[in-house]
Amino acid sequence: MEFDLEYAREVIKAEADAIGSVTHIVDASFGKAAEMIYNCGGSCIVSGIGKAGIIAQKISATLASTGTPSHYLHPAEAIHGDLGRLRKDDVVMVLSYGGETDEITRLINLVKQLEIKLIAITGQSDSTLGEHSDIVLCMGEMSEACPLGVAPSVSTACMLAVGDALAFTVMKARKFSVEDYVRFHPGGSLGAKLMTVEQSMMFKPGEKLPIAAAGDTISQLLEKTSDVKRHGAVMVVDADGRLAGIVTDADLRRLVTRHGRKALEFKAREVMTADCKKIRVDALAAEATAIFHKYRIDELPVVDADNRPVGVIDVQDILTIKVVG
């Protein structure tokens, strides 16, 4: 069997050219649609049937992962109970190239009865969908790339591009940050790579930290940190509360082995490792991983911009979230 590879290239080029041709859709109406989604007090409900429905699901997923609450509503299921998903402060976005599919026209009636704002992404502004939508983003007439000229291809590729443009325009307006993105993608490889030290350290804001003063004796150090949750090291601070060094469990074991009970009389400053490795709270967890690997240490003090301890990150915390490499 010989395949027409030149035709395959033409399909890709046809879709690419079509996407480039719909930049005209970014006009005042597009701006109003973005504003409507940005100011939505509920969720952005995205709907479509068939191949357009699959694109609608992807657009909804993109909105949800970039700061806009969203879910997909199947137009046929809407009349069988799923209409209960809708609230008056929602915005509904419907994808339909022709704008006349039975399921879509029935959904339009239901949405209008609930007095919910409706955005249409379509190829026919004078269709039923176009005429009854509050905002119409019209792509215009298109020729599908399939050999028969009927299977959705060019039209759905353009719908996806328009939907992405809307989602990312709103995302940019929200000033959605890397930290926000990680919060919505904690389980993904990208989320793990972008996770910050603050998000991965064992201590949270307000929790008691394993901290002792440089002038404290080892006995006082142990007493101060006896009720602190799991830790393998104590951070030592100077008179101004800034990190001066660290005392690890291994340091204490060596001290007791050499000096017995007299070890409790030593000052923290005499036992600590001064100028120890540390990391800023806003650094990426991947940076902490690099320090653990390079220096073969197990605990890393976490400090703020003034070098004041705010937590500790343990090598096990890094392994748990799989920030390795």
Secondary structure, DSSP 4 states (H G I P E B T S, - for coil): ----HHHHHHHHHHHHHHHHHGGGG-SHHHHHHHHHHHT-SS-EEEEESTHHHHHHHHHHHHHHHTT--EEEE-HHHHTTTGGGG--TT-EEEEE-SSS--HHHHHHHHHHHHTT-EEEEEES-TTSHHHHT-SEEEE-------STTS-SSSHHHHHHHHHHHHHHHHHHHHTT--HHHHHHH-TTSHHHHHH-BHHHHSS--TTS---EEETT-BHHHHHHHHTTS-S-SEEEEE-TTS-EEEEEEHHHHHHHHHHHGGGGGGSBHHHHSEET---EETTSBHHHHHHHHHHHT-SEEEEE-TTS-EEEEEEHHHHHHTT---
